[in-house]
């Protein structure tokens, strides 16, 4: 968040949120290709790009990324208490 905020202040940013969504879609495709390759270093790097893109979308929408993840984690835990064996949120 800090890096993206600083970059934005010096003009390195998307004009609007549509650019962030397009970048996320691009990164998802690159991640799929990396996952198919089986190259763990490439997979890890592409996952980092995905996280970076998601954080950028959150920045555009004024969403606290840590809070959003904590809310989802807590929701997952509440839903799955006593329901072993089924993944998903």
Steps between C-alpha positions, in 0.01 A plus 500: 500500500778741591694440179190541282394813686844657451504402133158659452618827652771531236262423213560127459140386520196399300261775386208310652417165657436330166876486446544314828239242403663447160837454670350247743356299209839505329672382818247219550580368152873520569450318829305222327783456250757492780295245694476281191877521455569356843790744547471590869707819471282624215182401684614690809591809298165501321313457829684807625382689192144388572522624859647830381215545252235422762654747743492764228127443446448533875691827497273637228194401704639619835487149643734408784654180363592354836154565640333346193711184527438474874124533449502221243721278716269549798195426280664183371578381853143568617351313203730201524482441876354156537493439122814297428600387156354766272728774368381842387389827647 
